[in-house]
Amino acid sequence: MNNTDSSPFDIPKQSFKKFLPQLKRITIEIIVIVFSVYVSIWLTNRSQYNMEQEEARAFLSDLKNDLEIDIHNMKDEKAKIEESKNGISSLLKLSKKQMEEVGYIDMKIQFNTRRNIEANYEGFKSSGKIGNIEKRKLKNDILSYYQEHMSVTTEMEKDINSTKKDIIELFGKNNFNANSLSDPYLRTKMNLYIGIVNSLAKAYDDDIKLAKTIINEMNGY
């Protein structure tokens, strides 16, 4: 067999030399296309990222205002329940003789009407965009504040209103006469009220502390 026989797939050197510039041009075009696509995708992603962060910053700005209102409201409510607790404590300390001297008791227990300011939080959470907050601690603190702290505090506020209602009704059955204070059931309710006030006051302190922490974290976002 003749060793000089060539395969039908062999490319003559002369033809290859002519094809080489074209191959280089095609290769460069492919590289340019791939690079252009990559840059286009990167720019699109970057634009989307910037938009998401702008939305996150706008949300945090609105949330900051909500938290400041929450702090103000909780401080006011804490002052009210502390004043009310002091009044109840004073009544429980009355002796039998003092009860007879006092006679009629003018009950002025205010019900808790505080409401959580959470429309902005609920709107951003329901949109699924709360994950756009890059600072993990900030995001976790926000979730903890609304989903854990506020839910517990709200339940305690319901309990304190319910106990207040029971106390007023028990006093009312005896025409708000001070002698009612000798009723063991009423005294139990009043002591329960004081216990709830102490727990709620601590909850307000914890909530306010966390709200301030979140605000400080927002300032650096």
C-alpha positions in Angstrom: 0.0 0.0 0.0 1.2 3.5 -0.9 2.0 5.5 2.3 1.4 8.7 0.4 -2.3 7.9 0.1 -4.3 10.5 1.9 -7.5 10.3 3.9 -10.6 11.9 2.4 -10.7 13.9 5.6 -7.2 15.4 5.3 -7.1 19.1 4.7 -4.4 20.2 2.3 -1.9 22.5 4.0 -2.6 25.2 1.4 -6.3 25.1 2.1 -5.8 25.1 5.8 -3.6 28.2 5.6 -6.4 29.9 3.6 -9.0 28.8 6.2 -7.0 29.8 9.3 -7.8 33.6 9.1 -11.5 32.8 8.7 -11.3 30.4 11.7 -9.8 33.2 13.8 -12.4 35.6 12.7 -15.2 33.2 13.6 -13.6 32.5 16.9 -13.3 36.2 17.7 -17.0 36.7 16.7 -18.1 33.9 19.0 -16.0 35.3 21.9 -17.5 38.8 21.3 -21.1 37.4 21.2 -20.6 35.3 24.4 -19.0 38.3 26.2 -21.8 40.6 25.1 -24.4 38.1 26.3 -22.6 37.8 29.6 -22.3 41.6 30.0 -26.0 42.0 29.1 -27.0 39.4 31.7 -24.8 41.0 34.3 -26.2 44.4 33.7 -29.8 43.1 33.9 -29.0 41.3 37.1 -27.3 44.4 38.5 -30.2 46.6 37.5 -32.6 44.2 39.2 -30.4 44.1 42.3 -30.3 47.9 42.5 -34.1 48.0 42.2 -34.6 45.4 44.9 -32.2 47.3 47.2 -34.0 50.6 46.5 -37.3 48.9 47.5 -35.7 47.5 50.6 -34.4 50.9 51.6 -37.8 52.5 51.0 -39.4 49.8 53.1 -36.9 50.3 55.9 -37.5 54.0 55.9 -41.3 53.5 56.3 -40.7 50.8 58.9 -38.4 53.1 60.9 -41.3 55.6 61.2 -43.6 52.8 62.3 -41.2 51.7 65.0 -40.8 55.2 66.3 -44.6 55.4 66.7 -44.6 52.0 68.4 -41.9 53.1 70.9 -43.9 56.3 71.7 -47.2 54.3 72.1 -45.6 51.6 74.3 -44.0 54.2 76.6 -47.4 55.9 77.0 -49.2 52.7 77.7 -46.5 51.5 80.1 -47.0 54.8 82.1 -50.8 54.2 82.2 -50.7 50.6 83.4 -48.1 51.5 86.0 -50.4 54.2 87.3 -53.3 51.9 87.3 -51.2 49.2 89.1 -50.3 51.7 91.8 -54.0 52.5 92.3 -54.9 48.8 92.6 -52.0 48.2 95.0 -53.2 51.0 97.2 -56.7 49.5 97.4 -55.3 46.1 98.4 -53.4 47.7 101.3 -56.6 49.2 102.8 -57.5 47.8 106.3 -61.0 46.8 107.2 -61.5 50.1 109.0 -60.1 52.1 106.1 -62.6 50.3 103.7 -65.5 51.4 105.9 -64.1 55.0 106.0 -63.6 55.2 102.2 -67.1 53.9 101.4 -67.5 54.5 97.6 -64.6 53.7 95.2 -64.4 55.7 92.0 -62.9 53.2 89.5 -60.9 54.9 86.8 -59.1 52.0 85.1 -58.4 52.7 81.4 -58.6 49.9 78.9 -55.6 49.3 76.7 -56.2 50.6 73.2 -52.7 50.4 71.8 -52.4 48.9 68.3 -49.4 47.6 66.5 -48.4 49.7 63.5 -47.6 47.0 61.0 -49.3 47.7 57.7 -45.9 48.4 56.0 -44.4 45.2 57.5 -47.3 43.1 56.4 -47.3 44.5 52.9 -43.6 44.0 52.3 -43.7 40.5 53.9 -46.7 39.4 51.7 -44.9 40.6 48.6 -42.1 38.1 49.4 -39.5 40.9 49.2 -38.4 40.9 52.8 -35.7 38.5 51.7 -34.1 41.4 49.8 -32.8 42.8 53.0 -29.1 41.8 52.8 -28.2 42.2 56.5 -29.3 38.9 58.1 -29.4 40.2 61.7 -31.5 43.2 60.6 -33.9 40.9 58.8 -34.1 38.4 61.6 -34.6 41.2 64.2 -37.5 42.6 62.2 -39.1 39.2 61.9 -38.6 38.5 65.6 -40.1 41.9 66.5 -43.3 41.5 64.6 -43.8 37.7 64.6 -42.7 37.0 68.2 -42.5 40.0 70.4 -45.6 41.9 69.1 -47.8 38.8 69.1 -46.9 38.0 72.7 -47.4 41.6 73.8 -50.8 41.8 72.0 -52.0 38.7 73.9 -50.9 40.1 77.2 -52.8 43.4 76.4 -55.9 41.3 75.8 -55.4 39.5 79.1 -55.0 42.8 81.0 -58.1 44.2 79.5 -60.1 41.1 80.3 -58.9 41.2 83.9 -59.7 44.9 84.2 -63.2 44.1 83.0 -63.6 41.4 85.6 -62.5 43.7 88.4 -64.9 46.5 87.4 -67.8 44.0 87.1 -67.0 42.6 90.6 -66.9 46.1 92.1 -70.1 47.1 90.2 -72.1 44.2 91.7 -71.6 45.8 95.1 -72.1 49.4 93.8 -68.4 50.1 94.0 -68.4 49.9 97.8 -65.0 49.6 99.4 -66.2 46.7 101.5 -66.0 44.7 98.3 -62.2 44.6 98.8 -62.7 41.9 101.5 -63.9 39.5 98.8 -61.2 36.9 98.3 -62.1 36.3 94.6 -61.9 40.1 93.9 -58.6 40.3 95.6 -57.3 37.4 93.6 -58.3 39.2 90.4 -56.6 42.4 91.5 -53.4 40.5 92.4 -53.6 38.8 89.0 -53.9 42.2 87.4 -50.8 43.5 89.2 -48.9 40.4 88.0 -50.0 40.9 84.4 -49.0 44.6 84.6 -45.5 43.7 85.7 -45.2 41.2 82.9 -46.5 43.6 80.3 -44.3 46.4 81.5 -41.3 44.1 81.0 -42.6 43.1 77.6 -42.8 46.8 76.6 -39.3 47.4 77.8 -38.0 44.4 75.7 -40.0 45.5 72.7 -38.7 49.0 72.9 -35.2 47.8 73.3 -35.5 45.6 70.2 -37.2 48.4 68.2 -34.3 50.8 69.0 -31.8 48.1 68.0 -33.6 47.7 64.6 -33.6 51.5 64.0 -29.9 51.6 64.7 -29.3 48.8 62.3 -31.4 50.6 59.7 -29.3 53.7 60.0 -26.3 51.9 58.6 -28.1 50.1 55.7 
